[in-house]
Amino acid sequence: TDSAEPLVTVPVVAPSGWVDTGLQENRSAWDTLAFTEQCLGYWAALRRANNSQAVASSCLGTAPRWMERQREALQNMSLRNMFLPGTHNSAAYLEKYQPFHETFVQKYVFNQDERVLNQLIYGARVLDLRVGFYPSTPEIWFANHGVVRLRPLVQVLDDVKLFANMTEEIVVLDFHHFPVGFQGDSWMVHQALVKYLEEVMNGYLISPSLGWEAPLSSLWRSGRRIVLSYNYQGPLVSQYVWPRVIQKWGDVRSVTALHEYLAGVVNRPYPYPWAAMAELTPTAVDVITGRLGSLRQISNNVNRNV
């Protein structure tokens, strides 16, 4: 902030930990965020006792070009050998959070409070997407959370294209769940969705012939930025669909169990790309009774402990 005095002072008594400052970050509208790094008004500084001089400091900020900035260090690494930050159920976002007017549905439908463009600007490079098919509506492809229809899929794709136009970052689109309209003999629906994705993302998609083991330098040289990963085992006619990302779900309901599960997952070598699903999985009873709280409360509890 503009204040010379710290808003909060916290004694350092351990090498790691979590402190609730009671301060709330002001939400940044999408049109105020830029495609270069920005500090968002809050800084953390490490100072020695009885000394006002900062030993180290860091701001709360955006990271729209972190891959590009580290290009020399990353160019010989492959996507499979990197741990990329991503967002869970990326299209399930609600930008106008009203904590005292949150409905029952909102508590358990929305996983994000930033639109997809903002998620990318803040540093996410893997988007977890779920799609519903609604053939009787003018817009037939929607981003869903389960059976809940959220927004036209094209809105998500437009955000990704805008980000790709403005940066050199490589983004993985993980189309992983298809909860509505894909039941029964779904091959034709999957094929139609892939055709739609290739048309909308024409000129952006990296060829899967490069593969998950290809160094990032090869992906950059392709002149394209987007990896289209698709979770379907049947045959698809496509030039751009990459093999699926395997999601590692603990399917647990306590932070301790989740921590134990993820520790085991991380310590095992896998020959394929995988995603750590670092969240609890509420049951129907948990939702009805509110035992774990809303998705926001669950996330807050998990993030500080996992």
C-alpha positions in Angstrom: 0.0 0.0 0.0 1.0 3.7 0.1 1.4 3.6 3.8 5.0 3.7 5.2 3.9 1.7 8.3 3.1 -2.0 8.0 -0.6 -2.9 8.1 0.2 -6.1 10.0 3.4 -7.3 11.8 3.9 -11.0 12.4 6.7 -12.4 14.5 8.6 -15.2 12.7 8.7 -18.2 15.1 8.9 -21.1 12.6 10.3 -21.8 9.2 6.8 -22.2 7.7 3.3 -21.5 8.7 0.1 -19.6 8.0 -1.3 -16.4 9.4 -4.7 -14.8 8.8 -4.0 -11.0 8.6 -7.6 -10.0 8.6 -6.9 -7.9 5.4 -8.9 -8.4 2.3 -7.4 -8.0 -1.2 -9.4 -5.7 -3.5 -10.7 -7.6 -6.5 -9.0 -6.7 -9.7 -11.4 -6.3 -12.7 -10.3 -8.3 -15.7 -9.8 -5.1 -17.7 -7.4 -3.7 -15.1 -5.0 -6.6 -15.3 -2.2 -6.5 -17.9 -0.2 -9.0 -19.7 3.0 -7.9 -17.9 3.7 -8.6 -14.2 1.8 -6.3 -11.8 2.0 -5.8 -8.1 -1.5 -5.5 -6.7 -0.9 -3.2 -3.8 0.2 -5.5 -1.0 3.8 -6.4 -0.1 5.3 -8.8 2.5 8.7 -7.8 3.9 11.1 -9.7 6.2 12.7 -7.5 8.8 15.1 -8.2 11.6 14.0 -7.3 15.1 14.5 -3.7 16.0 15.5 -2.9 12.4 13.2 -1.2 9.9 15.3 -2.2 6.9 13.8 -5.0 4.9 16.0 -8.1 4.4 13.7 -9.4 1.7 10.4 -8.5 0.2 7.8 -9.7 -2.3 4.5 -8.4 -3.6 1.2 -10.0 -4.2 1.1 -9.9 -8.0 0.3 -11.5 -11.3 2.5 -13.9 -13.3 1.3 -13.7 -17.0 4.7 -14.5 -18.5 6.5 -16.7 -16.0 7.3 -19.4 -18.6 8.6 -16.8 -21.1 10.7 -15.2 -18.4 12.3 -18.5 -17.5 12.6 -19.7 -21.1 16.3 -20.4 -21.0 15.9 -22.6 -17.9 12.8 -24.4 -19.1 13.5 -24.9 -22.8 15.0 -28.3 -22.4 12.3 -29.6 -20.1 9.2 -31.4 -21.2 5.6 -30.8 -20.1 5.5 -34.3 -18.5 8.6 -33.5 -16.4 7.2 -30.2 -15.2 4.8 -29.5 -12.4 2.5 -26.9 -13.9 0.1 -24.8 -11.7 -3.5 -25.3 -12.7 -7.1 -24.6 -11.6 -9.8 -27.1 -10.7 -13.0 -27.0 -12.6 -11.7 -23.8 -14.2 -14.9 -22.6 -16.0 -17.0 -22.9 -12.8 -16.3 -19.3 -11.7 -18.5 -16.6 -10.1 -16.9 -13.1 -10.2 -19.4 -11.4 -7.9 -18.9 -13.2 -4.6 -21.5 -12.2 -2.0 -20.6 -14.0 1.2 -23.8 -13.1 3.0 -26.1 -13.9 0.1 -24.5 -17.2 -1.0 -27.2 -19.7 -2.1 -27.0 -23.4 -1.5 -26.2 -24.0 -5.2 -23.5 -21.4 -5.2 -21.8 -23.0 -2.2 -21.2 -26.2 -4.1 -21.1 -25.2 -7.8 -18.5 -22.5 -8.1 -14.8 -23.5 -7.6 -13.2 -20.3 -8.9 -13.9 -16.6 -8.3 -11.8 -15.4 -11.3 -12.7 -15.7 -15.0 -10.4 -18.0 -17.1 -8.4 -15.0 -18.5 -7.6 -13.9 -15.0 -6.6 -17.4 -13.9 -4.1 -17.5 -16.7 -2.8 -14.0 -15.9 -2.3 -15.0 -12.3 -0.2 -18.0 -13.4 -2.3 -21.0 -14.1 -1.2 -23.1 -17.1 -3.5 -26.1 -16.9 -7.3 -25.6 -17.2 -9.6 -28.4 -16.0 -12.7 -28.3 -18.2 -16.1 -30.1 -18.1 -18.5 -29.8 -21.1 -22.2 -30.3 -21.5 -24.0 -30.9 -24.9 -27.4 -29.2 -25.4 -28.5 -29.9 -28.9 -31.9 -28.2 -28.5 -30.4 -24.7 -27.6 -28.9 -22.1 -30.0 -25.5 -22.5 -28.2 -25.0 -26.3 -27.9 -21.7 -26.5 -26.1 -21.5 -25.3 -22.5 -19.0 -25.4 -19.6 -20.6 -27.3 -16.8 -20.1 -28.4 -13.2 -21.8 -31.7 -13.1 -25.3 -31.3 -14.4 -25.3 -27.5 -13.8 -24.9 -25.5 -17.0 -22.7 -22.5 -16.4 -21.7 -20.6 -19.5 -21.2 -21.0 -23.3 -17.9 -22.9 -23.9 -16.9 -20.3 -26.5 -16.4 -17.7 -23.7 -13.7 -19.9 -22.1 -12.0 -20.5 -25.5 -12.1 -16.8 -26.3 -10.3 -16.0 -23.0 -7.6 -18.7 -23.8 -7.1 -17.3 -27.3 -6.8 -13.7 -26.0 -4.1 -14.8 -23.6 -2.3 -16.8 -26.3 -2.3 -13.8 -28.5 -0.7 -11.6 -25.9 1.9 -13.9 -24.4 4.4 -16.8 -25.3 3.0 -19.0 -22.5 2.1 -22.7 -23.2 -1.4 -23.7 -21.9 -2.9 -27.2 -21.5 -6.6 -27.5 -22.0 -7.7 -30.6 -20.1 -11.1 -31.6 -21.4 -11.8 -34.2 -18.7 -15.5 -34.7 -17.9 -18.6 -34.7 -20.1 -21.5 -34.8 -17.7 -24.4 -33.9 -19.9 -25.3 -35.1 -23.4 -22.6 -37.7 -23.8 -24.4 -40.7 -22.4 -25.1 -43.8 -24.4 -23.5 -44.1 -27.9 -21.5 -40.8 -27.4 -18.8 -41.2 -30.1 -20.6 -38.9 -32.5 -21.0 -36.2 -29.8 -17.3 -36.5 -28.8 -16.3 -36.2 -32.5 -18.5 -33.2 -33.0 -17.0 -31.5 -29.9 -13.5 -32.1 -31.1 -14.4 -30.7 -34.6 -15.8 -27.6 -32.9 -12.7 -27.2 -30.7 -10.4 -27.5 -33.7 -12.5 -24.9 -35.6 -12.7 -22.3 -32.8 -9.0 -22.8 -31.9 -7.7 -22.9 -35.4 -4.1 -21.8 -35.6 -3.6 -22.1 -31.8 -3.3 -25.9 -31.2 0.0 -27.7 -31.0 0.3 -31.0 -32.9 0.3 -34.1 -30.7 3.1 -35.5 -32.9 5.5 -33.6 -30.7 4.3 -35.5 -27.6 4.5 -35.0 -23.9 8.2 -35.7 -23.9 9.1 -33.0 -26.3 11.2 -30.1 -24.9 9.4 -26.8 -24.5 11.8 -25.4 -27.1 10.1 -27.6 -29.7 6.6 -26.4 -28.7 7.7 -22.8 -28.9 9.2 -23.3 -32.3 5.9 -24.7 -33.6 4.5 -21.1 -33.3 1.5 -22.4 -31.4 0.7 -22.3 -27.7 -2.2 -24.5 -26.8 -2.2 -28.3 -25.9 -5.6 -29.9 -26.4 -5.8 -32.9 -24.0 -9.0 -34.9 -24.2 -10.2 -37.6 -21.9 -11.9 -40.1 -24.2 -10.6 -43.6 -25.0 -12.6 -44.2 -28.2 -11.3 -43.4 -31.7 -11.4 -39.8 -32.8 -10.6 -38.2 -36.1 -8.3 -35.3 -35.2 -5.0 -33.7 -35.9 -4.7 -32.0 -32.6 -6.0 -34.1 -29.7 -3.3 -35.1 -27.3 -3.5 -38.2 -25.0 -5.5 -37.6 -21.8 -4.1 -36.2 -18.6 -4.7 -38.7 -15.8 -6.3 -37.1 -12.7 -5.1 -38.4 -9.4 -8.1 -38.2 -7.0 -7.8 -39.1 -3.3 -11.6 -39.1 -3.0 -11.2 -38.4 0.7 -13.0 -36.2 3.2 -10.2 -35.0 5.6 -7.1 -32.9 5.1 -4.9 -35.5 6.8 -6.1 -38.2 4.4 -5.6 -35.9 1.4 -2.1 -35.0 2.5 -1.2 -38.7 2.9 -2.6 -39.6 -0.5 -0.8 -36.8 -2.3 2.5 -37.6 -0.6 2.2 -41.1 -1.9 1.3 -39.9 -5.4 4.2 -37.5 -5.7 6.7 -40.1 -4.7 5.7 -42.5 -7.4 7.1 -42.3 -11.0 4.5 -42.3 -13.7 5.1 -42.8 -17.4 2.2 -40.5 -18.4 1.1 -36.9 -17.6 -1.0 -36.6 -14.5 -2.7 -33.9 -12.4 -2.8 -33.8 -8.6 -6.4 -33.2 -7.6 -5.6 -31.4 -4.3 -9.2 -31.1 -3.0 -11.6 -32.9 -0.7 -14.6 -34.7 -2.2 -17.8 -34.0 -0.3 -20.5 -36.7 -0.2 -24.2 -36.0 -0.6 -24.5 -36.2 3.2 -21.7 -33.7 3.6 -23.5 -31.3 1.2 -26.8 -31.7 2.9 -25.5 -31.3 6.5 -22.9 -28.7 5.6 -20.3 -30.7 7.6 -17.3 -29.5 5.5 -18.8 -26.1 4.7 -18.9 -24.6 1.2 -16.4 -25.3 -1.5 -14.8 -21.9 -0.6 -14.4 -23.0 3.1 -13.1 -26.4 2.1 -10.5 -24.8 -0.2 -9.3 -22.4 2.5 -8.8 -25.3 4.9 -7.0 -27.5 2.3 -4.7 -24.8 0.8 -3.1 -23.9 4.1 -2.4 -27.5 5.0 -1.5 -29.4 1.8 
